[in-house]
């Protein structure tokens, strides 16, 4: 397997913990953990296998009053990249109880930015074990990546991550 670039943000907290769990499950030697906020398009383009990890954010649901976060800074770089011959998996952290109309929307925002640029997105997840009313991350009846709810379902995170990693591991070159 070629090296995987795992771009995540924000630093510290749940997103970083899940990024490290994903890296461990894939084998740390196979993954470069990369802080999204400090990354440029050239960093993304050097990998054929990419994972994006993010918290609940997204252009369509941002609060204009809030200051810019890691993905606000990184998303324009993500949008510039050429994803031809690249496989991309994504995971997103969110709260399906409080934000049941925007659960892990950021996954959908990123997917809609990279699909027209040739990305092959892997690691889609069935919606069955999640309870939300709407999400921009649901495309063709599936989550476009792995949703993780560390706020209300932290006991499910390890199992969800491990099952998802087994699924994507075979798709990476």
Buried (B, 14 or more C-beta within 10 A) or exposed (E): EEBBBBBBBBEEEBBBBBBBBBBEBBEEEBBBBBBBBEBEBEBBBEBBBBBBBBBBBBBEBBEEEEEEBBBBBBBEBBEBBEBEEBBBBBBBBBBBEEBBEBBBBBBBBBBBBBBEBEBBBBBBBEBEEBEBEEBBBBBEEEBBBBBBBBBEBEEBBEEBBBEBBEBBBEEBE
